[in-house]
Amino acid sequence: MVSVRNAPRLTRRYTPFFNVLFCFILVALVLGGLSTLWPWNSETPKREFVLQSEEFAPVATVLSTDALAKSTKSSCTFYNCFDVYRCGQHGSSLTVYIYPILRYVDENGLPVMNALSKEFMEILEAIQESKFYVTNPDKACILVPALDLLNQNNLHLKETSQILAGLPYWNSGINHLLFNMLPGNVPNYNPCLEVERDNAIVAGAGLSTWTYRRTYDISIPLFSPLSQDFQHETIEINESPRKWLIVSPQINIHSEYREELEELKEEHPELLVLDECIPAKPDNATERCHDGETYFYPSILKNSTFCLVLQGARLAQATLSDAMMYGCIPVVAIDGYVLPFSEVLDWKRVAVRLREDHLHDLIHILKSISEHRILEMRKQAHFIWTQYFSSIQKITLTTLQIINDRVFPHFARTYEEWNDPPWKEGTTPPLNLPVIVPKSQGFTAVILTYDRVESLFKVIRRVVQAPSIAKVLVVWNNQQKHPPPATSWPKINKPLKVVQTKENKLSNRFYPYDEIETEAVLAIDDDIVMLTADELEFAYEVWREFPDRIVGFPSRVHLWDNNTGKWKYESEWTNEISMVLTGAAFYHKYYSYLYTTSLPGDIKTWVDSRMNCEDIAMNFLVANITGKAPIKVTPRKKFKCPECTNVEMLSADVIHMAERSECINKFAQVYGKMPLKTVEFRADPVLYKDNFPEKLKRFNNIGSL
């Protein structure tokens, strides 16, 4: 069948034949319930997306209505719906192919798809200008249909589903990527694109926990036009206080939320609740009103510490991006909303999440956040917006990079690369270290001791069982008593060296002794007799992957106390860590040199005079240089003291915690900031808790909690 538009008139003798043919086709269409689609073909140049000739291509293959209804896979994950074998042809980089732009019309010549939007054209251009783009679909890992699905309001869902199913490389949508920013339609506004998409990945704004396929779909931000209108404005993020504590700048929130906010405002004037101006100006999106007073929307964001983000008709709100642009900390009170790029971004550093039914506690929660924390979140919010949200191009490339990290995990960006600003002080390691330290070097165990000889010998016998140990160095810190004679030391198959110090100082454990010939140093106390060879070997292998970190076993965390306005030291019974104590930890020997020669202020004198906190000082030193958190390994948390009674432990613990808290505040004062980084992370061996035969596991003898 061909289009009859602009065709010559048919002669009379052929008219009956074509009438019969037309009736036959019409009956077939009615019985089949199909809408035949005609793609308008165009030859697209490599660097231009332009609709050219008006030639008709063959009709697209279509699915029946029943098949379409069953085609969307809600249980897809990266491991069961993605064909990773398409992606191994180019080493460590993703490859992306864009289908040619076609124009689709029905049997009457009427367009089925609207003209491509400016935003979607920018997505295609961003892909085509990226390092991922390829022109050969057979070499592509990801295929992107040239169909504008950004705004579902502009789609014919059934016809769009048929077009997708008829794509030449569709193959049930495997390895296809669809972009969508405004999902759903009136009246329900489904939080996911309602086009039947089979196994295709959806990069969508407004995904909820009910529709988001973890490890498969990608939550993206709703692009805000404000980004383009004010992209050249200079935005400074500083410590100066802002006029309003929190503002609600949205005009589309539900009436129940607005009523609750108005009631809250009666008690708390630091809350500003804005609404649409009456009469509304359709072409002016930068005005908000309250009690007859008009406010300039960007100015409001610039002068507010927190910006409330509530659900409108859809979950995704442009307010989130707008707030971050001006360094206004988002307070997201949308239950079930999957925040943009949450697969790689740490939103705890950017925003405050609040349950919708806790809206009445809003002011109390925000006032409990310290000024230091507010400044850090303000800077982080603006950085994340600049890096990933500020343009369609950045949103597109971030989406592709996330998929690239999934496909090639060995070349994936680290947490720090995704979340730390490149200009952040101390984020570049000072060492010219290889990615992995040569395994042949092994590590040197440095044991600090005073006179606990029996316990010391037990530790030596333990550590030499680790396959990678190269040498044992005992730092004898007792000047009143000589070390035991050579004949009484344990007989081991590794070199053993004893160094007697001139003064009893805890800092002696970090002295850069000439006897340390390996890059890896295991600092271990003379009473840590519970660690196994498997635990030590596994920790060493983790350190080899992160040679600029402190990697070890006992972990602690620092917390801000709003009541005292000071930092406090907390024990190991938390999910978060910011320190790994050097009573049992690996670190690079270069840090011994820095600790001995380059500790700022009087920290080293403070530690030696109080005989405490040398491990905290080392954590401050490494975190300040690298801008990174330490790494805790294995689940072992508690290192018990069998000789201590409960009463002694209780009283000693109170004094100990107070002294350690004092050290943290002292060191933060000397550094002029808090360099310690808090994370929720622990490294465990592969198959550690899995029900596999022991012979398949490398590290069987890992201690329990």
N, C-alpha and C positions, 0 to 999 in steps of 0.2 A: 504494500500500500504506500502511496506517496501523497504528499501534500498537494491539494488542488489549488492552493493559493498561487496566483500569478501564472497558472497553467492555461494553455489555449483551450477554447471551447471544444467539446467532443462532437463528432459528427453524429447524425441521427441514427445511422445503422448500428453503431456500437452502444447506443444508449440502453436498450433492453439488457444486453449482456452485463453492463456495469451496474444496472439496477439490481439484477439478481445477485451479483457478487457483493454489492453493498449490503443487501438484506442478510445474506449468509454471514457476513462478518459481524453485523449488528447483533444477530441472534447468538452468535458464539460469545460475543462480549457479555451479553446479558446473562447467559447461562453460566459462564465461567466466573462472573463477578469480578473481572479484571479491568483495570484501566491501562490500556496500552500506552507506553511512553515512547517518545521519539527524542533521542538525544541529538542535539544540534552540534555537529562535529566542528572542531577547529584545530588547526595545526598551531600549537603554541611554541613560540621561540623559547630557547633555554632560559633567558633572563627577562622575559616579559609575559605577563598574564593578560592577554588581549583576546577578546572574541573576534574572530575574523569572518571567514566565509560562511554562507548560509546553506551548506550542504547537509543533507540528512544522512545520518548513520543508520546501520541496521537496528531494529527494535531491540530493546534491552530484555534480558531474561527476567521473568517475574515469578514470584512465589504465590501460592494460594493463601487465602486469608488464614486458614488453620495452621499452615506451616509458619506463617509470620508470627502468629500468636505464641508459638512454642519456641521461637528462635533465640530469644534473649536468654543468655546464661547468667543466672544470678549467683552461682557458686564458683565462678572463675577465680583462680589465683594465678600468680606468675608460674606456678609449678605444674598446673594441669591444663591451662588454656593457651600458653604462650610457646611458640616454636623457637626455642633458643638456637636451634641448629641452622636457622637462616642467617644467623648473626655472626658467625665465626670467620667470615671471609676477609675481614679487614683488621684483624688483630685486636686492638683495644678500643675501637671506636664504632659507634652506632652508624648505620647507614639508613637514610630515609628517602623514599621515593614519593613524589606527588603525582597523582593521576592528572591527565590532561583536563583542562577546563572544558566542559560540555554544557550545552544549553538544552534543557529538556522541555518538550511540549507534549500535550496530549493529542488525541486523534483529531481534535478540532483546531490544532495549531496554537492552543493557548499555553502560555508558560506554566510549568509545574513548579519550578524553583524560581525564587526571586533573584534579582541581580545580586552579585556578591557584595557584601558590605565592606566598608573601608577597613574595619577591624580584621575581617577574615583575610582580606588581601594582604594586610600587614603580616598575618601569621604565615601565609604562603611565601611571602618575600623573605621573612626571617629564616624560614627553613631553607629556602633556595640559596641564600647567601651564607649559610652556616657551613661548618666543616662536615656536617652529617649528610649533606645532600648528594644524591646520586641520580643519574638519568636512566639507569637500567633497572627495571623492577625485579629482574632475576637476581640482582646483587643487593637488594634492599632487605634490611631487617624489619623496618617499619614502613608501612604504606599509608599515606594520608589521602583520603578521597577529597577532591576539589569541590566539596559540597558545603555550603555555608550553613552550619547547624548551630551557630552561636546563639541565636534567638529563636526559641521554639515557637513563639507567637507567629513567626513568619513561615512556618512549615506546614505542608500537607503531609501528615504523618504516614499515611498509608503509601502514598506515592514515593515519599522519600525512602521508606523501608524497601520498596521494590527496586528503586534505583541502586541502593547499596547492595542488595542481593544480586543484582545484575552486573556488578563490576567484574571485569575479567579475571582479577586475582583475588576475589573476595574470600573464597574458601572458608565459608562460615565465619568470616570476620577475623580470622587468626592473624595476629600481628598488625592489625589495622588500628589507627589512632584517630579518634573523633574529638573535636574541640566543641565545647558547649558552655556558655556563660549564663544564659537565662533559660533554665529548664522548666518543664511543666507549663500548664496553661490554666486559664480560669475554668472552674472556680477552685480547684484543689491545689494547683501549683505543685505537682509532684516534684520532689527534690532531685530527680534524675531525668535525663533525656528520655523521652517516651518513644523514640524511634526504635523499632526492632533492630538490634545491633549485633546479635549472635555473640561471638567471642571477642568483639572489638573492645579495645581499651578506651575508656571515656576520660578525657581530661576536662573535668566539669567544675564549675563554680556552684556552690550551694549544695554539695553532696552531704547527706546525712549518714549517721552510723547505720541506718537501715538499708540504704541503697549503695553505700560505698563498699566496693570489693577490695578488701585489704590486700596489699602487695600487687594489685592489678590496676585499679583505677587511680587517677591522680587528681587530688583536689587542687584547683587553681583559684586565684583571686578573681573577683569581679572587677574588670578594668573600669577605672573611673575617668570620665572625661576631664575632671579637674586636674588630672596629671598633665594633660596637654595644655590646658588653659593657663596654668601657672608653673609650667616646667622650668621657666627661666628665672623664677623668683628665688632669691637667696634666702635660705632657711638656716638659722643659727640655733643650735641646741646647746644651751648653757644652763648654769645653775640658778639663774635669776628666777624668783617665784612668779607664778602665773596668776592671773586675776581670779579665775574660777577653779575650784577643786575638780569639779566634774560637770560636763555639759551633755545633754541629750539633744543632738542636732538633727535627728531624723524627722522626716515629715510623714512617714508611711507606717509608723508603728501602730499596733493594735490599741483600741480605745481603753482596754483594761490596763495595759501597761501605762498608758498616759495618765489615767486616773491615779494609779498607785504612785507614779512619779510626782504628780501634783501634790498629793498628800505628803509625800516625803519632803518636798520643797518647803512646805509650810513650817517644818521643824528645822530645816537645814538650808539657810539662804545661800550657802556655797554651791548649791546645786542649781544649774540653769537648765530649764526645760523649754525647748524651742518648738515651733510648729510652722506650718505653711502660712505665708502672708495672705491676707484677704483684702482686696481681691488678688488672686494669684496671677503671676506673670509667667506664662508658659515658656517664654524664651529667656527667662532669667532664673538660673538654678543656684545663684549665689546669695540669695536673701532668705533669712529666717526671721520669724517674729515671735514676740512674747509680750502680752499685755499692751498691745498697740505700739510697741517699740520694735524697730527694724534693726537687724544685726547682719553684718557681712559675714557670710559662712566661713571663708578662709581665715578671717580675723578671729572668729570664735575658736577655731581649732588651734590657732597659734597661741591663744591666751588661756588655754585650758590645760590642766595637768592630766586629767583623765577624760576620755570620750566614751560614752556609753553606746554600745552596739546591740540593738535588739532586733528580733525577727520582724520582718515586714511580710509582704505576701510570699516572698521567697526567703530562704535561709541566708543566702549570700547578700551582703550589703556593701555598697560602694563606700559607706562611711568608714569601714574598717581600713581601706586603703587611704582614704582622705586623712584620717586621723594620724596614721603612721607617717604620712608625708610631712606633717607639721610637728612630728615628735610628740603628739598627744597620745598617751598610753591608752590603748583600747581596753575597755572593760566589756568582754563578750559574754552576754547573758542570753545565749541561744542554746538550749539543750539539744544534744545530738548533732551539732554542727561540726563537720570535719574541717578544721582550719586549713587554709591554703598551704600546700607543700609541707604539711606536718610530718611527712615521711622523713624529711631531712632537717627541718627547722625546729629549733627548741623554742616553743612558744612561751614557756615559762619565763624566758628572758625578755619577752616582748610585751605580753598582754596579761591581764587578769581574767581568769575564767570564773564565772559566777552562775550558779544555778538560777533558773527563772523564779523558782519559789523562794529564793533567798534575796530577792531584790530589796526587801525591807531592811536588810543589814548592809546595804551598799555603802553608806557613809562611814559606818563603824569599821568596815573592812579596809576601806581606802585610807582612813586616818591611821591605821596601824602599820602602814608601809613607811619605812624610814626614808629620809631625804636622799641618802646615798643610793638606796635601791631605786628610787624614783628617777634619779639622774641617769643611772645605768640603763634602766628600761627605756627611758626617753631616747637615749642615743641609739640603743639597739633597734628600737622601732623604726627610726628614721633610716638606719643602715639597711635593714631588711627591705624596706620599701624601695630605697634607691637601687639595691642590688637585684631585686627579683620582681618587684611589683610596678615599677614606674613607667613601663611601656609594654606594648603588646609584644615587641621583640623579646624583651627580657622574660616575660611570662612564657613565651614559646620555647626559648632556649633552655630555661630552667626545667620545663617539662621534659624536654628531650634529654637533658643531662641526668635527670632522675632515672629515666628508662635506661640510659647508658650505664649508670651505676648498678642497676639491677642485673643487666646482662653481663657486665664485666666487673664483678665485685672486687677483684684484685687491683683494679685501677680506679676504684671509686674514690670520690672525695671523702675526706675525713670529716668528723663532726666539726672540728675547728675550721676547716676550709669552708664549710657551709655557713657557720654561725659567727665566726670571729671576723671583725673588720680587718682588712688588709693593713690599715695604718695603726692597728692596735699595738701599743707598746709591748715589746717582748714576745710577739707571736712568732718571730723568726728564730729558730734555734741557733745558738752561738757556735755550734760544733759543725764542722764539715764532715758529718757522719754519713756512711753509706746507708742505704735503706735497711739492710740487714747486716749486722756485724758478723764477720767471719766466725763460723762455728768452731773452728779449730782452736781459737784462742781460749775458750772456756772462761771461767771466772775465778777470782780470788776471794776466799772467805776471810773477812777481817773480823776477829772476835775480840771485843773489849772485855777485859776481866780485871778483877782486883785480887781476890784470894779464894774464890769458890772453885777449887781445883777439881773436885769430884764431878761437879756439874759441867765444868769446862771440858773435861775429858769425854763426857757423854756427848756433848755438842760436837766435838771434833770427830768422834766415831760416826755420828749421824751425817754430817755434811760431806765426809769423804765418800759416802756411798752414792752421791750424785755423780752420774757419768761425766758431766762437763766440768767438774771442779779441777782447777789447775794447781792451786797452791792454798795452803792455810797459813794465815798470818795472825799470830796472837799478840795483841797489844796489852802488855802487862802494866797495869796502871798503879801498882803498889810500889812506892819507893822505900817502904820500911821492910819489905820482905822480898827476897830473891825468888825468881821462878823455880819450880821443881827441877831437880837434876835431869839431864837428858835421858837417863836410863828409865825414868818413871813415866815418861810420856807415852801415849798410845802408839803402837806400831802400825803405821799406815803406809799405803802405797803412793802417797803424794808428798811433795816437799812441804815441810813444816818449819816455819821461822817464828821466833819469839823476839819481840822488841820491847825493852823495858824503858818506860818514859821517865822524864826528869821531874815532871809535876803531875799531880793527880787532877787531870782535867777531862771533862767529858768530850771536849773538842778533839782530844787525841785520836779518837776513833776515825776522824775525817782528815787526818794529816796525810798528804800525798807521799807516802813512803816509797822509797826506791824499790822496795821488794815487790811492789804491786806492778806486775808487768802486763796484766790483762786490762782490757778496757772495761770489762764488767767487774764490779765490786759487790759482793754480798756482805752487807753490814749485819751482824747478828750478835745478840747478847749471849752471855755465857750461861743463861738459864733457859734458853729456848730449846728444850730437849724434845719437844713433841712433834716437830716438823719431820716429815718423811722425805726420803730421797726423791720420790715421785713429785712431791710438792715443790721441792727446790728446783728440780730439773724443769718442771713445767713453768715455774715463775721465770727461770732464766730464759726459756724460749720465748715467753711473752716479752721480756725485756729486749731481746734481740730484734723484735718487730718495732719496739718503741724505745730506742736507746737514749732518747732525750728525756724520758720520764723516770720518776721513782716508781718501781714496781715491787709490790710486796704484800704482806699478809695482814698485820694489825692496822685497821683504818680508824680514822677519827674525822670529826666534822666541826667547823666553826659556825656559830650562829649569832645573829644580832639580837640583843636583848633590849626591847623597847623600853622596859622599865628602868634600866640602868643607863641606857644610851651607850652601851659598850658591847664588845664582842665577848662571847663566852665559848669555852671549850666543852665539847660534848663527847661522850664515850662512843663505843662502837655499835651500840644497839639502835642504829638508824639505817634507813635505806640510802641516805646520801652520804658521800664522803668528800673530803677536801684535803685530807692528809693521809699518807701511809707512813707509819712510824718506822724508823730505821733500826728498830730492834730486830727486824727480820725483813730486809728489803734490798733490792738490787738498784744500783745507780751507776752512772758513768764516772770513771775516775777523774775526769776533768772537773767535776763538781767538788771533789776534795781540794783541788788547787784553789778554786774560787772561794770555797768556804774558809780556807786558811788565810787567804791573802786579800779577799775583796768583799767580805761582809760589810754592809754599810753601817755607819754610826758606831755605837758601842755594843752591838748585839753580841759579838763574840765574848767580850768582857762580861756582859750581863749573864750569859750562859755559864761561863766558867766560875763566876763568883757564886752563883746560886746552885750549881751542880744540877741543872735541870734545863729542859727545853731545847737541847741541841738538835733533836729530831724535828721539832717544829721550825727551828731556824733553817734547817736544810730544806724543808718543804717550802718555806717562804722564798729561799734563794732560787730553787728550780722553777717554781711557779712564776716568779718575777721575770726570769730570763726567757722562759718558753711561752708563758701565757697559757699553759695547759695544766690540766688536773693530773694527779697521780693515777695509777691503775692498781686496783686491788685484785688479787688472784685467789681462787678457790674459796669455798664457803667458810673456811675456818675463821671464827670471829674472836672467841675468848681465849686468852692465854692466862691460865689460872695459876695462882700462887698456892701450892698445896700446904705450905707452912702457916699461912695466915688464918686466923680465926675470923669469924663473922664480925665481931666487934671491932677488931683491928682493921679489917677491910673497910668497914663503914666509915670510921673516923679518918683513916688514912685517905680514903677516896675523896671526902669532902675537902680536905686540905689540898690534896693533889690537884683536884679540878680547879680550885681557886688559884693555885700557883700557875697552872697551865693557862688559864684564862688571862691572868696578868701578863704572861709572856706574849700571848697573841696581841693584846692591845699595845704592848710596848713595841713589838716588831712592826705593827701596822703604823704606829706613830713615826718610827724611824724611816720606813719606806714612803710615808706620805700617802699611802693608799692601802687597800686590801688586795694583795696579788693572788691569794688562794682562790682556786676555782672549784666549785661544787658540782659533782656529777652523781648520777645514779647508774653505776656500771660496775660489773665484776666479770673477770675473765675466768671461764671454766673450760676444762678440756672437752673436746668433741666426744660425744657418746658418754659423757660423765655419768649421767643419771639414767641413760637409756638401758633398756632390758636386752642387752647383747651379751654374748659369751665373753668372758673375761679376756680370752686370747685375742679378741679383736680390738681391745682397748690398749692404748699406750700407757696410760697413767691409772693403774688400778688402785694404788695405795694412796688415795687422797683422803685426808681427814674429814670428819663430819663437823657439824656445828658444835 
